[in-house]
Amino acid sequence: MELWEKIKKMESLHIVFWLIKDSCWMLQFKWLGIVMVIPTLTIAVFIVYMSRKSIDKYINLAVLSWICANSFWMYVEFFTSGELKLWASIPFSLGFIFVGIYYYQTFVAQRLSSK
């Protein structure tokens, strides 16, 4: 199976775990939500690893950052009074940086190939 087909299958499974995690957050299933962080993050890391030699690694790093921020925010809401929630802005910001790198490199690659 080609690498991109493997990544696509992993992304599809990843979405299922992510939806379960966020549904648990919404429904206040605290421990199941926390447990679902593990497969969600594991697959996100695996996707980053699989795409490490392509420009898509930056988008996948952005997704990983988003999931880290989202998972931390969920944990804070479940098990603290919420005062730490703003710390989630760090991985969210990293996600924006990775997206910026992705689009910058895509733009540069397009400009170089059109010359």
C-alpha positions as CSV (number, residue, x, y, z in Angstrom):
1,M,0.0,0.0,0.0
2,E,1.3,3.4,-0.9
3,L,2.3,5.8,1.9
4,W,-0.4,8.3,1.1
5,E,-3.1,5.6,1.2
6,K,-1.8,4.5,4.6
7,I,-1.9,8.1,5.9
8,K,-5.4,8.5,4.6
9,K,-6.6,5.4,6.4
10,M,-4.9,6.6,9.6
11,E,-6.5,10.0,9.3
12,S,-9.9,8.4,8.9
13,L,-9.4,6.4,12.1
14,H,-7.9,9.4,13.8
15,I,-11.1,11.4,13.1
16,V,-13.2,8.7,14.8
17,F,-11.0,8.8,18.0
18,W,-11.1,12.6,18.0
19,L,-14.9,12.7,17.7
20,I,-15.2,10.2,20.5
21,K,-12.9,12.2,22.7
22,D,-14.7,15.5,22.0
23,S,-18.1,13.8,22.5
24,C,-17.0,12.6,25.9
25,W,-15.9,16.1,26.7
26,M,-19.3,17.5,25.7
27,L,-21.2,14.7,27.6
28,Q,-18.9,15.1,30.7
29,F,-17.6,11.5,30.5
30,K,-14.4,12.6,32.2
31,W,-12.4,9.4,32.4
32,L,-13.4,8.1,29.0
33,G,-12.6,11.4,27.5
34,I,-9.1,11.4,29.1
35,V,-8.5,7.8,28.0
36,M,-9.5,8.7,24.4
37,V,-6.6,11.3,24.4
38,I,-4.2,8.4,24.2
39,P,-5.2,6.9,20.8
40,T,-6.0,10.3,19.4
41,L,-2.5,11.7,20.2
42,T,-0.8,8.4,19.3
43,I,-2.3,8.4,15.8
44,A,-1.6,12.1,15.3
45,V,2.1,11.4,16.2
46,F,2.2,8.4,13.9
47,I,0.8,10.5,11.0
48,V,3.4,13.2,11.6
49,Y,6.1,10.5,11.6
50,M,4.7,9.0,8.4
51,S,4.7,12.4,6.6
52,R,8.0,13.6,8.0
53,K,9.6,13.7,4.6
54,S,6.9,15.8,2.9
55,I,5.7,19.3,3.3
56,D,2.4,17.9,4.7
57,K,4.3,17.3,8.0
58,Y,3.6,20.9,8.9
59,I,-0.1,20.6,8.5
60,N,0.0,17.3,10.5
61,L,2.1,19.1,13.2
62,A,-0.6,21.8,13.3
63,V,-3.2,19.1,13.9
64,L,-1.1,17.5,16.6
65,S,-0.7,20.9,18.2
66,W,-4.4,21.4,18.0
67,I,-5.1,18.1,19.7
68,C,-2.6,18.7,22.4
69,A,-4.2,22.1,23.1
70,N,-7.7,20.6,22.9
71,S,-6.8,17.7,25.2
72,F,-5.2,20.0,27.8
73,W,-8.2,22.3,27.7
74,M,-10.5,19.3,28.3
75,Y,-8.4,18.1,31.2
76,V,-8.4,21.6,32.8
77,E,-12.2,21.8,32.5
78,F,-12.7,18.3,33.9
79,F,-10.3,18.4,36.8
80,T,-9.5,22.0,37.8
81,S,-11.3,25.2,38.4
82,G,-10.4,26.3,34.8
83,E,-7.7,28.9,35.7
84,L,-5.1,27.1,33.6
85,K,-7.1,27.1,30.4
86,L,-5.1,30.0,28.8
87,W,-2.0,27.7,28.8
88,A,-3.7,25.9,25.9
89,S,-2.9,29.0,23.8
90,I,0.7,27.8,23.5
91,P,0.0,24.7,21.5
92,F,-2.8,26.5,19.6
93,S,-0.2,29.2,18.6
94,L,2.3,26.5,17.6
95,G,-0.4,25.1,15.3
96,F,-0.8,28.5,13.6
97,I,2.9,28.7,13.2
98,F,3.0,25.3,11.5
99,V,0.2,26.3,9.2
100,G,2.1,29.5,8.3
101,I,5.2,27.5,7.6
102,Y,3.2,25.1,5.4
103,Y,1.6,27.8,3.3
104,Y,4.9,29.8,3.1
105,Q,6.8,26.8,1.8
106,T,4.0,25.8,-0.5
107,F,4.0,29.4,-1.9
108,V,7.8,29.4,-2.3
109,A,7.7,26.0,-4.0
110,Q,5.0,27.2,-6.5
111,R,6.9,30.4,-7.2
112,L,10.1,28.4,-7.9
113,S,8.4,25.8,-10.1
114,S,6.7,28.6,-12.2
115,K,10.1,30.2,-13.1
